[in-house]
Amino acid sequence: MGNNNCPGPGQPFAVRTALVMFMALVVAGVAGGLFYTEVQSAGLAVLTGGATFASAWRFFDWLIR
């Protein structure tokens, strides 16, 4: 059986990496959007989304591993 954690030829990411990135992007987008609707500050919403993305990446990477 092949290893799904290693990208094949022509694949930039492994399946697990793509899944973790997608879930972290969704969580970060929702957090940034909710923050923006409350405070109406795009800069703070971007910072919130970025921090949430990093935290969500670490969490989902730990969860799926």
mmCIF file of the N, C-alpha and C atoms, coordinates in Angstrom:
data_MODEL
# 
_entry.id   MODEL 
# 
loop_
_atom_site.group_PDB 
_atom_site.id 
_atom_site.type_symbol 
_atom_site.label_atom_id 
_atom_site.label_alt_id 
_atom_site.label_comp_id 
_atom_site.label_asym_id 
_atom_site.label_entity_id 
_atom_site.label_seq_id 
_atom_site.pdbx_PDB_ins_code 
_atom_site.Cartn_x 
_atom_site.Cartn_y 
_atom_site.Cartn_z 
_atom_site.occupancy 
_atom_site.B_iso_or_equiv 
_atom_site.pdbx_formal_charge 
_atom_site.auth_seq_id 
_atom_site.auth_comp_id 
_atom_site.auth_asym_id 
_atom_site.auth_atom_id 
_atom_site.pdbx_PDB_model_num 
ATOM 1   N N  . MET A 1 1  ? 0.832   -1.174 0.000  1.00 0.00 ? 1  MET A N  1 
ATOM 2   C CA . MET A 1 1  ? 0.000   0.000  0.000  1.00 0.00 ? 1  MET A CA 1 
ATOM 3   C C  . MET A 1 1  ? 0.878   1.239  0.000  1.00 0.00 ? 1  MET A C  1 
ATOM 4   N N  . GLY A 1 2  ? 0.398   2.274  -0.679 1.00 0.00 ? 2  GLY A N  1 
ATOM 5   C CA . GLY A 1 2  ? 1.143   3.524  -0.751 1.00 0.00 ? 2  GLY A CA 1 
ATOM 6   C C  . GLY A 1 2  ? 0.931   4.379  0.488  1.00 0.00 ? 2  GLY A C  1 
ATOM 7   N N  . ASN A 1 3  ? 1.828   5.317  0.640  1.00 0.00 ? 3  ASN A N  1 
ATOM 8   C CA . ASN A 1 3  ? 1.752   6.233  1.769  1.00 0.00 ? 3  ASN A CA 1 
ATOM 9   C C  . ASN A 1 3  ? 1.016   7.491  1.326  1.00 0.00 ? 3  ASN A C  1 
ATOM 10  N N  . ASN A 1 4  ? -0.145  7.806  1.917  1.00 0.00 ? 4  ASN A N  1 
ATOM 11  C CA . ASN A 1 4  ? -0.929  8.977  1.538  1.00 0.00 ? 4  ASN A CA 1 
ATOM 12  C C  . ASN A 1 4  ? -0.337  10.273 2.054  1.00 0.00 ? 4  ASN A C  1 
ATOM 13  N N  . ASN A 1 5  ? 0.649   10.203 2.942  1.00 0.00 ? 5  ASN A N  1 
ATOM 14  C CA . ASN A 1 5  ? 1.251   11.409 3.481  1.00 0.00 ? 5  ASN A CA 1 
ATOM 15  C C  . ASN A 1 5  ? 2.317   11.988 2.571  1.00 0.00 ? 5  ASN A C  1 
ATOM 16  N N  . CYS A 1 6  ? 2.773   11.250 1.575  1.00 0.00 ? 6  CYS A N  1 
ATOM 17  C CA . CYS A 1 6  ? 3.793   11.739 0.648  1.00 0.00 ? 6  CYS A CA 1 
ATOM 18  C C  . CYS A 1 6  ? 3.123   12.117 -0.668 1.00 0.00 ? 6  CYS A C  1 
ATOM 19  N N  . PRO A 1 7  ? 3.367   13.342 -1.144 1.00 0.00 ? 7  PRO A N  1 
ATOM 20  C CA . PRO A 1 7  ? 2.766   13.730 -2.426 1.00 0.00 ? 7  PRO A CA 1 
ATOM 21  C C  . PRO A 1 7  ? 3.382   12.945 -3.577 1.00 0.00 ? 7  PRO A C  1 
ATOM 22  N N  . GLY A 1 8  ? 2.556   12.582 -4.524 1.00 0.00 ? 8  GLY A N  1 
ATOM 23  C CA . GLY A 1 8  ? 3.026   11.867 -5.694 1.00 0.00 ? 8  GLY A CA 1 
ATOM 24  C C  . GLY A 1 8  ? 3.611   12.841 -6.705 1.00 0.00 ? 8  GLY A C  1 
ATOM 25  N N  . PRO A 1 9  ? 4.053   12.331 -7.830 1.00 0.00 ? 9  PRO A N  1 
ATOM 26  C CA . PRO A 1 9  ? 4.602   13.215 -8.849 1.00 0.00 ? 9  PRO A CA 1 
ATOM 27  C C  . PRO A 1 9  ? 3.540   14.181 -9.371 1.00 0.00 ? 9  PRO A C  1 
ATOM 28  N N  . GLY A 1 10 ? 3.867   15.444 -9.398 1.00 0.00 ? 10 GLY A N  1 
ATOM 29  C CA . GLY A 1 10 ? 2.944   16.456 -9.872 1.00 0.00 ? 10 GLY A CA 1 
ATOM 30  C C  . GLY A 1 10 ? 1.968   16.961 -8.822 1.00 0.00 ? 10 GLY A C  1 
ATOM 31  N N  . GLN A 1 11 ? 2.024   16.432 -7.617 1.00 0.00 ? 11 GLN A N  1 
ATOM 32  C CA . GLN A 1 11 ? 1.140   16.878 -6.539 1.00 0.00 ? 11 GLN A CA 1 
ATOM 33  C C  . GLN A 1 11 ? 1.931   17.779 -5.594 1.00 0.00 ? 11 GLN A C  1 
ATOM 34  N N  . PRO A 1 12 ? 1.470   19.023 -5.401 1.00 0.00 ? 12 PRO A N  1 
ATOM 35  C CA . PRO A 1 12 ? 2.223   19.918 -4.519 1.00 0.00 ? 12 PRO A CA 1 
ATOM 36  C C  . PRO A 1 12 ? 2.038   19.605 -3.040 1.00 0.00 ? 12 PRO A C  1 
ATOM 37  N N  . PHE A 1 13 ? 0.915   19.000 -2.650 1.00 0.00 ? 13 PHE A N  1 
ATOM 38  C CA . PHE A 1 13 ? 0.633   18.722 -1.248 1.00 0.00 ? 13 PHE A CA 1 
ATOM 39  C C  . PHE A 1 13 ? 0.178   17.292 -1.079 1.00 0.00 ? 13 PHE A C  1 
ATOM 40  N N  . ALA A 1 14 ? 0.385   16.774 0.109  1.00 0.00 ? 14 ALA A N  1 
ATOM 41  C CA . ALA A 1 14 ? -0.205  15.497 0.470  1.00 0.00 ? 14 ALA A CA 1 
ATOM 42  C C  . ALA A 1 14 ? -1.678  15.727 0.800  1.00 0.00 ? 14 ALA A C  1 
ATOM 43  N N  . VAL A 1 15 ? -2.452  14.683 0.805  1.00 0.00 ? 15 VAL A N  1 
ATOM 44  C CA . VAL A 1 15 ? -3.885  14.788 1.065  1.00 0.00 ? 15 VAL A CA 1 
ATOM 45  C C  . VAL A 1 15 ? -4.131  15.339 2.473  1.00 0.00 ? 15 VAL A C  1 
ATOM 46  N N  . ARG A 1 16 ? -3.373  14.874 3.443  1.00 0.00 ? 16 ARG A N  1 
ATOM 47  C CA . ARG A 1 16 ? -3.547  15.342 4.820  1.00 0.00 ? 16 ARG A CA 1 
ATOM 48  C C  . ARG A 1 16 ? -3.236  16.822 4.942  1.00 0.00 ? 16 ARG A C  1 
ATOM 49  N N  . THR A 1 17 ? -2.183  17.279 4.283  1.00 0.00 ? 17 THR A N  1 
ATOM 50  C CA . THR A 1 17 ? -1.816  18.699 4.324  1.00 0.00 ? 17 THR A CA 1 
ATOM 51  C C  . THR A 1 17 ? -2.909  19.554 3.694  1.00 0.00 ? 17 THR A C  1 
ATOM 52  N N  . ALA A 1 18 ? -3.450  19.118 2.580  1.00 0.00 ? 18 ALA A N  1 
ATOM 53  C CA . ALA A 1 18 ? -4.520  19.864 1.925  1.00 0.00 ? 18 ALA A CA 1 
ATOM 54  C C  . ALA A 1 18 ? -5.770  19.918 2.807  1.00 0.00 ? 18 ALA A C  1 
ATOM 55  N N  . LEU A 1 19 ? -6.086  18.835 3.480  1.00 0.00 ? 19 LEU A N  1 
ATOM 56  C CA . LEU A 1 19 ? -7.251  18.802 4.356  1.00 0.00 ? 19 LEU A CA 1 
ATOM 57  C C  . LEU A 1 19 ? -7.062  19.730 5.551  1.00 0.00 ? 19 LEU A C  1 
ATOM 58  N N  . VAL A 1 20 ? -5.886  19.693 6.165  1.00 0.00 ? 20 VAL A N  1 
ATOM 59  C CA . VAL A 1 20 ? -5.600  20.570 7.305  1.00 0.00 ? 20 VAL A CA 1 
ATOM 60  C C  . VAL A 1 20 ? -5.658  22.029 6.870  1.00 0.00 ? 20 VAL A C  1 
ATOM 61  N N  . MET A 1 21 ? -5.088  22.338 5.708  1.00 0.00 ? 21 MET A N  1 
ATOM 62  C CA . MET A 1 21 ? -5.103  23.717 5.221  1.00 0.00 ? 21 MET A CA 1 
ATOM 63  C C  . MET A 1 21 ? -6.529  24.181 4.940  1.00 0.00 ? 21 MET A C  1 
ATOM 64  N N  . PHE A 1 22 ? -7.329  23.351 4.324  1.00 0.00 ? 22 PHE A N  1 
ATOM 65  C CA . PHE A 1 22 ? -8.710  23.721 4.017  1.00 0.00 ? 22 PHE A CA 1 
ATOM 66  C C  . PHE A 1 22 ? -9.505  23.994 5.292  1.00 0.00 ? 22 PHE A C  1 
ATOM 67  N N  . MET A 1 23 ? -9.402  23.108 6.259  1.00 0.00 ? 23 MET A N  1 
ATOM 68  C CA . MET A 1 23 ? -10.150 23.298 7.500  1.00 0.00 ? 23 MET A CA 1 
ATOM 69  C C  . MET A 1 23 ? -9.670  24.538 8.250  1.00 0.00 ? 23 MET A C  1 
ATOM 70  N N  . ALA A 1 24 ? -8.359  24.792 8.270  1.00 0.00 ? 24 ALA A N  1 
ATOM 71  C CA . ALA A 1 24 ? -7.836  25.979 8.944  1.00 0.00 ? 24 ALA A CA 1 
ATOM 72  C C  . ALA A 1 24 ? -8.290  27.251 8.227  1.00 0.00 ? 24 ALA A C  1 
ATOM 73  N N  . LEU A 1 25 ? -8.341  27.229 6.897  1.00 0.00 ? 25 LEU A N  1 
ATOM 74  C CA . LEU A 1 25 ? -8.823  28.395 6.156  1.00 0.00 ? 25 LEU A CA 1 
ATOM 75  C C  . LEU A 1 25 ? -10.297 28.673 6.433  1.00 0.00 ? 25 LEU A C  1 
ATOM 76  N N  . VAL A 1 26 ? -11.095 27.635 6.515  1.00 0.00 ? 26 VAL A N  1 
ATOM 77  C CA . VAL A 1 26 ? -12.519 27.817 6.799  1.00 0.00 ? 26 VAL A CA 1 
ATOM 78  C C  . VAL A 1 26 ? -12.710 28.423 8.190  1.00 0.00 ? 26 VAL A C  1 
ATOM 79  N N  . VAL A 1 27 ? -12.028 27.873 9.174  1.00 0.00 ? 27 VAL A N  1 
ATOM 80  C CA . VAL A 1 27 ? -12.149 28.382 10.542 1.00 0.00 ? 27 VAL A CA 1 
ATOM 81  C C  . VAL A 1 27 ? -11.655 29.826 10.617 1.00 0.00 ? 27 VAL A C  1 
ATOM 82  N N  . ALA A 1 28 ? -10.532 30.136 9.968  1.00 0.00 ? 28 ALA A N  1 
ATOM 83  C CA . ALA A 1 28 ? -9.990  31.494 9.988  1.00 0.00 ? 28 ALA A CA 1 
ATOM 84  C C  . ALA A 1 28 ? -10.924 32.471 9.282  1.00 0.00 ? 28 ALA A C  1 
ATOM 85  N N  . GLY A 1 29 ? -11.509 32.056 8.180  1.00 0.00 ? 29 GLY A N  1 
ATOM 86  C CA . GLY A 1 29 ? -12.448 32.916 7.471  1.00 0.00 ? 29 GLY A CA 1 
ATOM 87  C C  . GLY A 1 29 ? -13.686 33.225 8.291  1.00 0.00 ? 29 GLY A C  1 
ATOM 88  N N  . VAL A 1 30 ? -14.201 32.226 8.960  1.00 0.00 ? 30 VAL A N  1 
ATOM 89  C CA . VAL A 1 30 ? -15.374 32.434 9.806  1.00 0.00 ? 30 VAL A CA 1 
ATOM 90  C C  . VAL A 1 30 ? -15.021 33.346 10.982 1.00 0.00 ? 30 VAL A C  1 
ATOM 91  N N  . ALA A 1 31 ? -13.883 33.111 11.617 1.00 0.00 ? 31 ALA A N  1 
ATOM 92  C CA . ALA A 1 31 ? -13.488 33.946 12.756 1.00 0.00 ? 31 ALA A CA 1 
ATOM 93  C C  . ALA A 1 31 ? -13.256 35.387 12.327 1.00 0.00 ? 31 ALA A C  1 
ATOM 94  N N  . GLY A 1 32 ? -12.561 35.586 11.208 1.00 0.00 ? 32 GLY A N  1 
ATOM 95  C CA . GLY A 1 32 ? -12.339 36.942 10.714 1.00 0.00 ? 32 GLY A CA 1 
ATOM 96  C C  . GLY A 1 32 ? -13.629 37.628 10.315 1.00 0.00 ? 32 GLY A C  1 
ATOM 97  N N  . GLY A 1 33 ? -14.517 36.894 9.677  1.00 0.00 ? 33 GLY A N  1 
ATOM 98  C CA . GLY A 1 33 ? -15.806 37.464 9.280  1.00 0.00 ? 33 GLY A CA 1 
ATOM 99  C C  . GLY A 1 33 ? -16.660 37.845 10.470 1.00 0.00 ? 33 GLY A C  1 
ATOM 100 N N  . LEU A 1 34 ? -16.727 36.983 11.460 1.00 0.00 ? 34 LEU A N  1 
ATOM 101 C CA . LEU A 1 34 ? -17.497 37.305 12.660 1.00 0.00 ? 34 LEU A CA 1 
ATOM 102 C C  . LEU A 1 34 ? -16.902 38.496 13.401 1.00 0.00 ? 34 LEU A C  1 
ATOM 103 N N  . PHE A 1 35 ? -15.582 38.560 13.461 1.00 0.00 ? 35 PHE A N  1 
ATOM 104 C CA . PHE A 1 35 ? -14.934 39.686 14.132 1.00 0.00 ? 35 PHE A CA 1 
ATOM 105 C C  . PHE A 1 35 ? -15.212 40.989 13.386 1.00 0.00 ? 35 PHE A C  1 
ATOM 106 N N  . TYR A 1 36 ? -15.167 40.923 12.051 1.00 0.00 ? 36 TYR A N  1 
ATOM 107 C CA . TYR A 1 36 ? -15.426 42.140 11.264 1.00 0.00 ? 36 TYR A CA 1 
ATOM 108 C C  . TYR A 1 36 ? -16.859 42.626 11.438 1.00 0.00 ? 36 TYR A C  1 
ATOM 109 N N  . THR A 1 37 ? -17.812 41.713 11.490 1.00 0.00 ? 37 THR A N  1 
ATOM 110 C CA . THR A 1 37 ? -19.196 42.145 11.650 1.00 0.00 ? 37 THR A CA 1 
ATOM 111 C C  . THR A 1 37 ? -19.424 42.813 13.003 1.00 0.00 ? 37 THR A C  1 
ATOM 112 N N  . GLU A 1 38 ? -18.615 42.477 13.971 1.00 0.00 ? 38 GLU A N  1 
ATOM 113 C CA . GLU A 1 38 ? -18.804 43.059 15.298 1.00 0.00 ? 38 GLU A CA 1 
ATOM 114 C C  . GLU A 1 38 ? -18.096 44.399 15.462 1.00 0.00 ? 38 GLU A C  1 
ATOM 115 N N  . VAL A 1 39 ? -16.849 44.537 14.971 1.00 0.00 ? 39 VAL A N  1 
ATOM 116 C CA . VAL A 1 39 ? -16.081 45.758 15.247 1.00 0.00 ? 39 VAL A CA 1 
ATOM 117 C C  . VAL A 1 39 ? -15.903 46.654 14.026 1.00 0.00 ? 39 VAL A C  1 
ATOM 118 N N  . GLN A 1 40 ? -16.242 46.199 12.835 1.00 0.00 ? 40 GLN A N  1 
ATOM 119 C CA . GLN A 1 40 ? -16.116 46.976 11.591 1.00 0.00 ? 40 GLN A CA 1 
ATOM 120 C C  . GLN A 1 40 ? -14.705 47.492 11.351 1.00 0.00 ? 40 GLN A C  1 
ATOM 121 N N  . SER A 1 41 ? -13.705 46.676 11.628 1.00 0.00 ? 41 SER A N  1 
ATOM 122 C CA . SER A 1 41 ? -12.315 47.035 11.385 1.00 0.00 ? 41 SER A CA 1 
ATOM 123 C C  . SER A 1 41 ? -11.670 45.917 10.567 1.00 0.00 ? 41 SER A C  1 
ATOM 124 N N  . ALA A 1 42 ? -11.354 46.231 9.304  1.00 0.00 ? 42 ALA A N  1 
ATOM 125 C CA . ALA A 1 42 ? -10.799 45.204 8.419  1.00 0.00 ? 42 ALA A CA 1 
ATOM 126 C C  . ALA A 1 42 ? -9.407  44.761 8.875  1.00 0.00 ? 42 ALA A C  1 
ATOM 127 N N  . GLY A 1 43 ? -8.600  45.695 9.338  1.00 0.00 ? 43 GLY A N  1 
ATOM 128 C CA . GLY A 1 43 ? -7.247  45.341 9.786  1.00 0.00 ? 43 GLY A CA 1 
ATOM 129 C C  . GLY A 1 43 ? -7.251  44.375 10.949 1.00 0.00 ? 43 GLY A C  1 
ATOM 130 N N  . LEU A 1 44 ? -8.086  44.649 11.933 1.00 0.00 ? 44 LEU A N  1 
ATOM 131 C CA . LEU A 1 44 ? -8.170  43.748 13.083 1.00 0.00 ? 44 LEU A CA 1 
ATOM 132 C C  . LEU A 1 44 ? -8.782  42.407 12.695 1.00 0.00 ? 44 LEU A C  1 
ATOM 133 N N  . ALA A 1 45 ? -9.698  42.418 11.745 1.00 0.00 ? 45 ALA A N  1 
ATOM 134 C CA . ALA A 1 45 ? -10.296 41.164 11.287 1.00 0.00 ? 45 ALA A CA 1 
ATOM 135 C C  . ALA A 1 45 ? -9.259  40.294 10.579 1.00 0.00 ? 45 ALA A C  1 
ATOM 136 N N  . VAL A 1 46 ? -8.377  40.918 9.796  1.00 0.00 ? 46 VAL A N  1 
ATOM 137 C CA . VAL A 1 46 ? -7.310  40.158 9.120  1.00 0.00 ? 46 VAL A CA 1 
ATOM 138 C C  . VAL A 1 46 ? -6.335  39.588 10.142 1.00 0.00 ? 46 VAL A C  1 
ATOM 139 N N  . LEU A 1 47 ? -5.966  40.386 11.138 1.00 0.00 ? 47 LEU A N  1 
ATOM 140 C CA . LEU A 1 47 ? -5.072  39.881 12.187 1.00 0.00 ? 47 LEU A CA 1 
ATOM 141 C C  . LEU A 1 47 ? -5.716  38.739 12.963 1.00 0.00 ? 47 LEU A C  1 
ATOM 142 N N  . THR A 1 48 ? -6.995  38.869 13.247 1.00 0.00 ? 48 THR A N  1 
ATOM 143 C CA . THR A 1 48 ? -7.712  37.803 13.945 1.00 0.00 ? 48 THR A CA 1 
ATOM 144 C C  . THR A 1 48 ? -7.762  36.536 13.102 1.00 0.00 ? 48 THR A C  1 
ATOM 145 N N  . GLY A 1 49 ? -8.052  36.697 11.809 1.00 0.00 ? 49 GLY A N  1 
ATOM 146 C CA . GLY A 1 49 ? -8.080  35.538 10.918 1.00 0.00 ? 49 GLY A CA 1 
ATOM 147 C C  . GLY A 1 49 ? -6.721  34.866 10.804 1.00 0.00 ? 49 GLY A C  1 
ATOM 148 N N  . GLY A 1 50 ? -5.653  35.662 10.735 1.00 0.00 ? 50 GLY A N  1 
ATOM 149 C CA . GLY A 1 50 ? -4.308  35.088 10.649 1.00 0.00 ? 50 GLY A CA 1 
ATOM 150 C C  . GLY A 1 50 ? -3.924  34.319 11.897 1.00 0.00 ? 50 GLY A C  1 
ATOM 151 N N  . ALA A 1 51 ? -4.215  34.885 13.043 1.00 0.00 ? 51 ALA A N  1 
ATOM 152 C CA . ALA A 1 51 ? -3.910  34.193 14.294 1.00 0.00 ? 51 ALA A CA 1 
ATOM 153 C C  . ALA A 1 51 ? -4.756  32.930 14.439 1.00 0.00 ? 51 ALA A C  1 
ATOM 154 N N  . THR A 1 52 ? -6.001  33.017 14.022 1.00 0.00 ? 52 THR A N  1 
ATOM 155 C CA . THR A 1 52 ? -6.875  31.847 14.091 1.00 0.00 ? 52 THR A CA 1 
ATOM 156 C C  . THR A 1 52 ? -6.408  30.762 13.129 1.00 0.00 ? 52 THR A C  1 
ATOM 157 N N  . PHE A 1 53 ? -5.926  31.180 11.949 1.00 0.00 ? 53 PHE A N  1 
ATOM 158 C CA . PHE A 1 53 ? -5.420  30.203 10.984 1.00 0.00 ? 53 PHE A CA 1 
ATOM 159 C C  . PHE A 1 53 ? -4.247  29.416 11.571 1.00 0.00 ? 53 PHE A C  1 
ATOM 160 N N  . ALA A 1 54 ? -3.316  30.121 12.197 1.00 0.00 ? 54 ALA A N  1 
ATOM 161 C CA . ALA A 1 54 ? -2.152  29.446 12.785 1.00 0.00 ? 54 ALA A CA 1 
ATOM 162 C C  . ALA A 1 54 ? -2.567  28.487 13.892 1.00 0.00 ? 54 ALA A C  1 
ATOM 163 N N  . SER A 1 55 ? -3.470  28.932 14.749 1.00 0.00 ? 55 SER A N  1 
ATOM 164 C CA . SER A 1 55 ? -3.927  28.070 15.846 1.00 0.00 ? 55 SER A CA 1 
ATOM 165 C C  . SER A 1 55 ? -4.721  26.874 15.317 1.00 0.00 ? 55 SER A C  1 
ATOM 166 N N  . ALA A 1 56 ? -5.581  27.125 14.342 1.00 0.00 ? 56 ALA A N  1 
ATOM 167 C CA . ALA A 1 56 ? -6.383  26.036 13.782 1.00 0.00 ? 56 ALA A CA 1 
ATOM 168 C C  . ALA A 1 56 ? -5.503  25.031 13.054 1.00 0.00 ? 56 ALA A C  1 
ATOM 169 N N  . TRP A 1 57 ? -4.466  25.508 12.367 1.00 0.00 ? 57 TRP A N  1 
ATOM 170 C CA . TRP A 1 57 ? -3.543  24.597 11.678 1.00 0.00 ? 57 TRP A CA 1 
ATOM 171 C C  . TRP A 1 57 ? -2.892  23.652 12.686 1.00 0.00 ? 57 TRP A C  1 
ATOM 172 N N  . ARG A 1 58 ? -2.373  24.211 13.781 1.00 0.00 ? 58 ARG A N  1 
ATOM 173 C CA . ARG A 1 58 ? -1.730  23.372 14.794 1.00 0.00 ? 58 ARG A CA 1 
ATOM 174 C C  . ARG A 1 58 ? -2.722  22.374 15.388 1.00 0.00 ? 58 ARG A C  1 
ATOM 175 N N  . PHE A 1 59 ? -3.954  22.825 15.661 1.00 0.00 ? 59 PHE A N  1 
ATOM 176 C CA . PHE A 1 59 ? -4.949  21.942 16.255 1.00 0.00 ? 59 PHE A CA 1 
ATOM 177 C C  . PHE A 1 59 ? -5.328  20.817 15.306 1.00 0.00 ? 59 PHE A C  1 
ATOM 178 N N  . PHE A 1 60 ? -5.662  21.138 14.056 1.00 0.00 ? 60 PHE A N  1 
ATOM 179 C CA . PHE A 1 60 ? -6.079  20.105 13.113 1.00 0.00 ? 60 PHE A CA 1 
ATOM 180 C C  . PHE A 1 60 ? -4.920  19.183 12.739 1.00 0.00 ? 60 PHE A C  1 
ATOM 181 N N  . ASP A 1 61 ? -3.699  19.707 12.697 1.00 0.00 ? 61 ASP A N  1 
ATOM 182 C CA . ASP A 1 61 ? -2.538  18.865 12.441 1.00 0.00 ? 61 ASP A CA 1 
ATOM 183 C C  . ASP A 1 61 ? -2.373  17.847 13.568 1.00 0.00 ? 61 ASP A C  1 
ATOM 184 N N  . TRP A 1 62 ? -2.563  18.305 14.803 1.00 0.00 ? 62 TRP A N  1 
ATOM 185 C CA . TRP A 1 62 ? -2.493  17.392 15.941 1.00 0.00 ? 62 TRP A CA 1 
ATOM 186 C C  . TRP A 1 62 ? -3.643  16.406 15.919 1.00 0.00 ? 62 TRP A C  1 
ATOM 187 N N  . LEU A 1 63 ? -4.836  16.870 15.567 1.00 0.00 ? 63 LEU A N  1 
ATOM 188 C CA . LEU A 1 63 ? -6.020  16.024 15.603 1.00 0.00 ? 63 LEU A CA 1 
ATOM 189 C C  . LEU A 1 63 ? -5.972  14.923 14.556 1.00 0.00 ? 63 LEU A C  1 
ATOM 190 N N  . ILE A 1 64 ? -5.508  15.228 13.363 1.00 0.00 ? 64 ILE A N  1 
ATOM 191 C CA . ILE A 1 64 ? -5.509  14.255 12.276 1.00 0.00 ? 64 ILE A CA 1 
ATOM 192 C C  . ILE A 1 64 ? -4.308  13.313 12.341 1.00 0.00 ? 64 ILE A C  1 
ATOM 193 N N  . ARG A 1 65 ? -3.230  13.745 12.946 1.00 0.00 ? 65 ARG A N  1 
ATOM 194 C CA . ARG A 1 65 ? -2.038  12.916 13.013 1.00 0.00 ? 65 ARG A CA 1 
ATOM 195 C C  . ARG A 1 65 ? -2.307  11.675 13.746 1.00 0.00 ? 65 ARG A C  1 
# 
